[in-house]
């Protein structure tokens, strides 16, 4: 969701329900044939900082009580343009195995 956020979608849908265009920098409606302000009430699940989101997800998984402490967890982003997986180092570090006390 690197190309839009909730405010952008709401703005576009306010004036048109047709598919918008993206020129690599800006989203634009093809026409203003009527839309709806209801889009402002929808969570579109856009992610403004993908790396931070991956770190947060890995930390949540790492600390979940149903995940064994000896399971290593890694964090990656998928680049839709190149098909490459890009490791988020901070996330992978957060997902390392936990030290288990021998008490």
N, C-alpha and C positions, 0 to 999 in steps of 0.2 A: 504494500500500500504506500509506496514511496511517492506516488504521483498525485495524491489527493488527500484531503483531510475532511472531517465531518462538515466544517464550515463551507468548504468549497462545494461539496455535494449538495448541501442545503441551498446554497446560492444558485447553483445551476438548476436544480429542480423547482425552485420558486418560479422560474419564468418559462421552463419547458420540460416536458417529459420525454423528449426525444434524446437519442444518444448524442452526447457532447463530443467535441473534438479536442485533441491535445496536440499542440505544435512543438512539444518538447520543453516548453516553459510555462504556458498558460492554457487553462481549460476554457473553452468557449462553447456556448450554445449555437447551433446552426441557425436557429430562429427562436423567436419568443412567442410561441403559439399557445402559451398558457401552461401553467404548472400548478404547483401546490406548495404551500408553506409547511405542510405536514412533515417534510423531510427533516426539519429541524428537531423533531422529536424522536428520530431514529438513531440508534447507535450503529454507525457504519463499520465499526471496528477498525478504523484506520490507525496506523502506528506511526507516530511522528519520529521516533528514535528506534529503529530496528535493532541496533546493537544492544541498547539498554533493555529492550523488551526480551531479547534472548537471555541476557544475564539474569533478569528477574525470573524468567521461566525456569532456568537451570537451578537457581537458588531455591525456588519453590519445590522443584522435584527433589533436589538434594536433601532438603530438610523434611520431606514428607515421611511420616512415620511408617508407611508401608514400603518404602524403598530401603533396601539393605544398605548399610554404611559402606560395604565393600564394593558396591557397584559404581563404576566410573561413569560420569555423565559428561557429555560434550555439547557444545553449542555451535551451531552453524547457521548461516544465512544462505539462501538459494538465490543466485542471480538469474532472473528469468531471461535476460538478454543473452547470456553466455552459456547457461546451463551449469555453471560452476558452483560448487559448494565452497563457501568462504568461512573459515573458522573464526569464531569470535573468541579470542584468546582469554579474555577476562571471564567469559562464561565457562569455558573448559576448565580454567583454574578453579572456579567456584564449584565445579562438579567433581573434583577429585575425591577419592575415597576419604572417609572420615576416620580419624583415629578412634579406635574402640578401646576403652579402658578394660583392664583385665581384673576388675574388682570382683 
